[in-house]
Amino acid sequence: MTGLAAYGHLPFPIRPVPGRAQQLFGLRFANPVGLAAGLDKDALAVTGLARLGFGFVEVGTVTPQPQPGNPTPRLFRLVKDGALINRMGFNNQGLAAMVPRLQRIREQDKLVDTRLGVNIGKNKVTELSAAKDDYLQCFRAVAPFADYITVNLSSPNTPGLRSLQSPEALRELLDPLKELQQSNAQMNVPILVKIAPDLTGPDIGLVAQTLVALEIDGVIATNTTISRPDLHSVHRDEVGGLSGEPLTQLSRQVVAQLHEELAGRMPIVGVGGVSGVDDGAALVAAGASLVQVYTGFIYQGPGLVRALARKL
Ligand SMILES: Cc1cc2nc3c(=O)[nH]c(=O)nc-3n(C[C@H](O)[C@H](O)[C@H](O)COP(=O)(O)O)c2cc1C
């Protein structure tokens, strides 16, 4: 991350790899490949990451207050499985640290063609019943600088968070966010909701219908899974969210079902287990308009970004 931050400060221009441009939620994406949330939780290396050629970079999850996350070790490489297990627990420096960094990026007009998403969450100590206040606080603080905002309801590492995906909880949380979004021009930033891969078929249908009814702008599918498909690495029994190759099929299925339920009423961002051009193409075929990577990028580096951006 230190290297990427330094790379961001070099004087040559920051440009996405030319690719199949997309017009979504009123934004132009120069190519459909993005960095998924959780790598740059504090917006420390946005320009360095953008310089690798992504069409969009998503920072966060940020919570209102700084918090340390879970005790280490909390991140495990499952090399044989092309996977990671993490139970980071939203370690981040909080809004007060992130916002000035975002502001600087905008003031200095650092990102010309790369879209910037900010992923927001709630502090661990915040009661679930007060979750909406955390999301509202984050939204208000980052909206002036974000191209879109992701409401993260799907991390397995914050107790109870995923229960916010029920239709009642979605309404209670997203209605006030939508109201804030509509309140003035500065707050008028597209809202995307990020969901878990562990929802059952009927639940996915309910989520899709509720998001449409609430006029949410887009959906990101999926976060990491708490399921444990057949794994072979030593760390396979660690507690946390599993990402990478064992997630490929599951995410693709969720995207396909969302695509059917939504019938074009809302764009889908596909994420989970993309480790090559074929995986990315399969997510697009399943209905994703944009694709994000995390674990594949950890194992393969920037070559994966360039290959995906050129071919998808
Ligand atoms: C170490 C790690 C930390 C993550 N942190 C976040 C996070 O803070 N917020 C979030 O929405 N997703 C987070 N994710 C999930 C990723 O954004 C992505 O949805 C998931 O890993 C599936 O994609 P992949 O298989 O390409 O990694 C994290 C994933 C990993 C591996």
PDBQT file of the ligand as one rigid body, heavy atoms in Angstrom, charges set to zero:
ROOT
HETATM    1  C1  LIG A 401      -9.161  -8.837   3.135  1.00  0.00    +0.000 C 
HETATM    2  C2  LIG A 401     -10.522  -8.451   2.598  1.00  0.00    +0.000 A 
HETATM    3  C3  LIG A 401     -11.162  -7.342   3.117  1.00  0.00    +0.000 A 
HETATM    4  C4  LIG A 401     -12.408  -6.959   2.626  1.00  0.00    +0.000 A 
HETATM    5  N1  LIG A 401     -13.014  -5.841   3.144  1.00  0.00    +0.000 NA
HETATM    6  C5  LIG A 401     -14.206  -5.432   2.638  1.00  0.00    +0.000 A 
HETATM    7  C6  LIG A 401     -14.819  -4.251   3.113  1.00  0.00    +0.000 A 
HETATM    8  O1  LIG A 401     -14.282  -3.537   3.963  1.00  0.00    +0.000 OA
HETATM    9  N2  LIG A 401     -16.027  -3.906   2.581  1.00  0.00    +0.000 N 
HETATM   10  C7  LIG A 401     -16.653  -4.651   1.617  1.00  0.00    +0.000 A 
HETATM   11  O2  LIG A 401     -17.739  -4.287   1.167  1.00  0.00    +0.000 OA
HETATM   12  N3  LIG A 401     -16.069  -5.774   1.132  1.00  0.00    +0.000 NA
HETATM   13  C8  LIG A 401     -14.871  -6.171   1.620  1.00  0.00    +0.000 A 
HETATM   14  N4  LIG A 401     -14.289  -7.315   1.118  1.00  0.00    +0.000 N 
HETATM   15  C9  LIG A 401     -15.005  -8.101   0.092  1.00  0.00    +0.000 C 
HETATM   16  C10 LIG A 401     -14.546  -7.780  -1.320  1.00  0.00    +0.000 C 
HETATM   17  O3  LIG A 401     -14.815  -6.436  -1.643  1.00  0.00    +0.000 OA
HETATM   18  C11 LIG A 401     -15.253  -8.710  -2.329  1.00  0.00    +0.000 C 
HETATM   19  O4  LIG A 401     -16.643  -8.451  -2.298  1.00  0.00    +0.000 OA
HETATM   20  C12 LIG A 401     -15.041 -10.182  -2.041  1.00  0.00    +0.000 C 
HETATM   21  O5  LIG A 401     -13.727 -10.418  -1.589  1.00  0.00    +0.000 OA
HETATM   22  C13 LIG A 401     -15.290 -11.063  -3.267  1.00  0.00    +0.000 C 
HETATM   23  O6  LIG A 401     -14.451 -10.725  -4.334  1.00  0.00    +0.000 OA
HETATM   24  P1  LIG A 401     -13.082 -11.528  -4.685  1.00  0.00    +0.000 P 
HETATM   25  O7  LIG A 401     -13.405 -12.983  -4.725  1.00  0.00    +0.000 OA
HETATM   26  O8  LIG A 401     -12.610 -10.950  -5.976  1.00  0.00    +0.000 OA
HETATM   27  O9  LIG A 401     -12.130 -11.219  -3.556  1.00  0.00    +0.000 OA
HETATM   28  C14 LIG A 401     -13.044  -7.718   1.602  1.00  0.00    +0.000 A 
HETATM   29  C15 LIG A 401     -12.371  -8.834   1.077  1.00  0.00    +0.000 A 
HETATM   30  C16 LIG A 401     -11.126  -9.209   1.558  1.00  0.00    +0.000 A 
HETATM   31  C17 LIG A 401     -10.450 -10.407   0.976  1.00  0.00    +0.000 C 
ENDROOT
TORSDOF 0
